[in-house]
Amino acid sequence: MVRFAAHLCAALLTLFSAASAAELTFQTVAGHGGLPLNVAVGGNEKGPPILFIHGMGMSYLSFAPQYQSDLAKDFRIVAMDLRGHGNSGKPWKREDVQDSGIWADDVAAVIAAADLKKPVVVAWSFGGFVIADYVRKYGTEKLGGINFVGTIAGLVPQPPPVGAMSPEDLKRRMALQTGGDIRGNLQNIEATTKLFEFPGITPEYRQEMYLMGVMVPAYFRKAFMGRNLDHQDVTPKLTLPLLVTMGSHDVAQSADAFARLQAALPKATYAVYDGVGHLPFAQDPARFNRELAAFAKTAQAP
């Protein structure tokens, strides 16, 4: 236990040092119901804004390959920790996580507090569902564009493919991540980290992925279970500029669902990363950042 605590402290110091090096500032924003949301801000204060929304079990730290890159020279970069994640508040009641409007209100609160004018939103994995929540309630008037990354976002039907796991495997994983056995929680987080790691991942980034998962408590995951993730009603509302970034080896998506998405959003731009998994922004950041910058400049043009 002492050795584990020492390793954990060393890892957290590494994370804090990386964040400091990126010259980020942090603010706490009151989300739906007053829940505190941690928001990281960096980059060019006078540049056009990009808002990053992470996936389940992650945090703003996922986007270090963006806020520590040349993107920060031209764009104002804002990344939020979703409720239940990172340094944001950890609700445990179903009524605080189940309704779509709750997540929409959180995004709206961040946009207002950070005074983001027509931001381009990078919505990765579960973040795609969150920005769909926002569009359902608030529309697209205040957005410049959306970059969906590694997500179908419930915009078309899709069964939940996660690697080669069977329904029984998924059920067992769900029990591990929502139960009171801490060892079971950690076992599940390690398995998830392994599932989504990629060739070339650094030990530091992999460790961050694991620790971000540890920061999401089992009681939040339990309250979240069963939330409606069907956003097919939102699809016709997506008339703003769209970029869809998908890895060809993304185990969280199915080829059939991706084809349905392309048919449902024919005016979107699609960027497929051959041989890349669920984190194209981390596995191939040079290409991702280049394409994001080009998309943002076009979407936010007067």
C-alpha positions, 0 to 999 in steps of 0.5 A, spaced: 500 500 500 505 504 501 508 503 494 502 504 491 501 511 494 508 513 492 507 511 485 500 515 485 503 521 488 509 521 483 504 520 477 500 526 480 506 530 480 507 528 473 500 530 471 500 537 475 507 539 472 505 537 465 499 542 466 503 547 469 508 547 463 502 548 458 500 555 462 493 553 463 488 557 467 483 554 471 476 556 473 470 553 477 463 554 473 456 553 476 453 547 472 446 545 472 443 545 479 450 549 481 454 543 480 462 545 480 465 544 473 472 544 472 474 548 466 481 549 463 483 555 459 489 556 455 492 558 448 491 565 445 486 569 449 484 573 442 484 567 438 477 564 435 475 559 441 475 551 441 471 547 446 474 540 448 469 535 451 472 529 453 469 522 453 467 517 459 472 516 464 477 521 462 478 529 463 481 535 460 488 532 460 486 527 454 487 533 450 494 535 452 496 533 445 492 539 443 493 544 448 500 543 448 501 544 441 501 549 436 494 550 436 495 554 442 498 559 438 492 561 434 486 559 438 483 560 445 483 553 447 477 551 453 477 544 456 471 542 461 471 536 466 464 533 465 460 532 471 462 526 475 469 526 472 476 530 473 476 535 478 468 537 477 463 535 482 461 528 483 453 527 483 451 520 485 443 521 484 440 519 478 436 525 477 442 529 477 445 525 471 440 522 467 436 527 463 439 530 457 438 537 459 442 537 465 448 535 460 446 541 455 446 546 461 453 544 463 455 546 456 451 552 456 454 554 462 461 553 460 460 557 454 457 563 457 462 563 463 468 563 458 465 568 453 466 563 447 463 566 441 461 561 436 466 556 438 468 550 434 466 544 439 471 538 439 466 532 442 470 526 443 467 519 444 461 520 450 463 528 449 459 527 442 453 525 446 453 531 450 454 536 445 448 532 442 444 534 448 446 541 448 444 541 440 437 538 442 436 544 448 439 550 445 440 549 438 446 551 434 446 558 433 451 559 438 456 554 435 461 555 430 461 548 428 462 541 431 468 536 430 465 529 432 471 524 434 471 517 435 463 517 436 456 516 433 453 520 438 447 516 438 445 520 431 444 513 428 442 507 431 448 503 433 449 497 438 454 498 443 460 494 440 466 494 445 472 490 442 470 483 441 466 483 448 460 479 449 453 481 452 456 477 458 462 480 458 459 487 458 454 485 463 460 483 468 464 489 466 458 494 468 458 490 475 465 491 476 465 499 475 459 500 479 460 496 485 463 498 492 469 493 491 475 498 489 479 492 487 473 491 482 473 498 480 480 498 479 480 492 475 475 495 470 479 501 469 485 497 467 481 493 462 478 499 459 485 503 459 488 497 455 482 496 451 483 503 448 491 504 448 494 505 442 501 503 438 506 509 440 502 511 447 507 514 452 507 511 459 505 518 461 499 518 457 497 511 459 498 513 466 494 519 465 488 515 462 488 510 468 488 515 473 483 519 470 478 513 470 480 512 477 477 519 479 470 517 476 467 514 482 463 508 482 457 511 485 456 516 479 457 510 474 451 507 477 447 513 477 449 514 470 447 507 468 440 506 463 441 514 461 437 514 454 443 515 449 438 516 443 439 522 439 436 521 432 432 527 433 438 531 433 440 529 427 436 533 422 438 539 427 445 539 425 446 544 419 452 547 422 459 545 419 461 538 421 467 534 421 467 527 423 474 524 425 474 516 426 479 511 426 479 505 422 480 501 428 476 504 433 473 498 437 468 503 440 464 504 433 461 499 428 463 500 420 455 499 419 453 505 424 459 509 421 456 508 414 449 510 417 452 516 420 455 518 413 448 517 409 445 521 415 450 527 415 452 527 407 454 535 408 459 533 413 466 532 412 469 525 414 476 524 416 478 517 416 485 515 420 487 508 417 490 503 422 488 508 428 483 507 434 479 511 439 484 516 440 486 519 433 487 526 436 493 523 441 495 517 436 496 522 430 496 529 433 500 532 427 494 530 422 489 531 427 491 538 429 492 540 422 485 538 420 482 541 426 485 548 425 483 548 418 476 546 419 476 551 425 478 557 420 473 555 415 467 554 420 469 561 424 470 565 418 466 571 418 
